[in-house]
Amino acid sequence: MTTHDGTHPLDTELESTLAELEGATQRYLRTIAGLEDSRFADASVLPGWSVAHVISHVASNATGITRAVHAAIAGDHPWVYESNQSRDDEIAARADWPVPDLRALNAKSTDDLRAAFIGCPADVMPVLLPRTIDGPEWSVADWVGARWREVEIHHTDMGVGYTHHDWNDAFVDYLLRVAVFDREPEHSHPQQVVHEGVVPVVVG
């Protein structure tokens, strides 16, 4: 969670961010639980993706982060996705799953991720988890905030009624800080990467 001077403008209090993530996750899961099965095949806000694709992606993100956190705790080389292609293939495959299986996957993946974050020792929180094997890295603690963004933004991307108007003040404030930091002059933060196609994250 650092830049050139050892600080990060997006740092958040871990406990409160975990609580916000939990609230966002429960809202997201309630939306999925309330959807008629036929809605999963509807087009989402994202070009070329159905609602099922968005739901599949959010689940794959959770399983990937969980895998990486477990690897970090074990002292192994962690990564969230093996590659961008493997990520895309997994999303497409799971989007075709029967609706009950996709609902169950989301419930299990979010439960597993919650347990991984809560069970992560404090000395492992600074460990860097690469998005892909050779990709950009964020600390375990930073992935908590990234997951918060993932859930809230993709909840709106489903296009089933939840919109940015439903975001709470804490998330809007956090997202604005992410956006402002990302759009600072490139010469100040030369390494710019896009995380998950949501809000770009700049790392020093």
N, C-alpha and C positions, 0 to 999 in steps of 0.2 A: 504494500500500500504506500509506495514511495515515489517521489519524483527526484529531480536533481538535488534538491535541498533536504531530502529525507522526510518530506511531508507529502501528503496527498490531499488535494482540496475536496475529494469525495469521501474522505473518511467518515464513518458513522459509528455510533455506539453499537457494538455488536448485539447486545441484549435487546435493545429497542428495535434494531433492524430485523433480528430474528422474529420478534413479535409482530412487526409489520408484515414480514413475509408470511407468517402463519395466517394472519387475517386475510391477506390477499389470496392465499392458497385455498382457504375455506370458501371464500366467495366464488373462486373459479370452479371448485369442485361442486358447489351447489348449482352453478349454472349448467355444468355438464349433466348432473343428475336430473335436472329438470327438463332437459332437451328431449323432444320426441326422437325416436330412432331415425326417422326419415330426415331430420335436420342435419345429421352428420354428413350427408351427401351434398348439402347445399354449398354454393360457392361462398368462400370467406372473403374478407376484405383484401387478402393477399392474392395477387395475380397468380392464377394457375393452381391455387390450393383450395381444397374443400375445407369445411369445418373439421372433418376428420384429420386432414393433414396438419392443421394447427394443433389439434389435440395430441396427435402423434408426436409432433415436434416438442411440445412442452413436456411430454413424458420422456422422450429420448434425452432431453436436456437434463432432466432430473436423474435418470439412470446414469448418464455420463458423469455428472458431478459427483454422484454417490460413489461410483467406481473410483474416481480420482481421489476423493477424500480417503477412502479406505486404503488405497495404495500409499498415500502420503503417510497415514498413520502407521502402516506396516513398514515404512522406510523404503518402499519400492518406487520405481519411476512412474509418476502418475500422469495421466492425460485424460481429458474429458471425451474427446472424439479421436478415434484412430486417424481419421482423415476427413476432409470435407465430403469426399465421395461416399465413404462409409456412413457418414451422418445422413446424407441425402437418401441413400439406399434404405436405411433403416426407417426413416420417416415415411417413405413411399410404401414400404412393405407393411408397416403397422397401420397405415391409413386404410388399408384394405381389410383389416381384421373385423370380425363381427363386432357390432356396437357394444354388447355386454363385455367382451374381452377388452376393448379399448377403454371402457369406463373403469374396469377392474385394474388395468395397467396404470391408469392415472392415479387411482387411489393408492396402489402399492408403491409406485415410484415416489409419490410425495411423502408417504409414510417413511420409506427407506431414507430419503434425503433428509427429512427432519431428524431422524435418529442419527444420521451421519454427522450433521452439523452440531447437534447437541452433544454427541459423544466425542467430538474432536477435542483432544487435549489442547490447552492454551499454547503450548510450545510448538504445536503443529499448525496453528492458525496462520503464521507468516509464510509457511511453505508455499512455493509457487506451483500452481497447477496449469500446465499448458493447455490451451484450447484444443489443439491437435498436437501430435507427437513432436513436430518441429515448429509449432506455431507460437503465437504470443502467450505470455504467462500472466496470471493474476494470482494473488495469494488466496488461500482458503477463505479468509475473512472477506476479501473482495468479491469472491464468488457468491457470498450471501446476498450482497447488494445486487449483483448481476442477476441472480435468480429472482429477486424481488421485481426487477425491471421485466424480466422474462415473463413472469406470470401476469403482471398487470397489463403490459402492452399487448401480449398475445391474447389475453382475455378480450380485449377490445377488437383485436384482429379477427376474431371468430365471426363478428358481425351478427350476433344473435340478440342484441339489446343492451349489452354492457358497453358503455362508451367512456371516453375520457372525462365526461362530466361526473362519472361515478368514482373517480380517483379521489382519495382523501388528501388533505392539505400536506401531510407529511410526504406523500409520494410526489406530489406536484413540485414541492420545494426541492426534493432530492433530484428529480428528473431535470429541473431547470439548471441546477448546479452541474449536472452531468453535461447538459447541452452547452452551457457557457464555457465550461472547461475545454470541451472538445473543439470549440470554435475560436479558441485563443490563437494568436499568430503561430503559424507553422514553425517559424524559426525558434520559438521558445520551447516547443515540444515536438521534435522532428519525427518521432516514431508514432504514427497514427494508424490505428487498426479499427476495423468495424467488428463489434461483437454481436453475433447472432442476428445481424440485420435489424437491430432495434435502435438503440442510441449508441453511437460510436463512443468508444472509450479510448482516451489517450494515455499512453504509458511512457514514462521517461526513459 
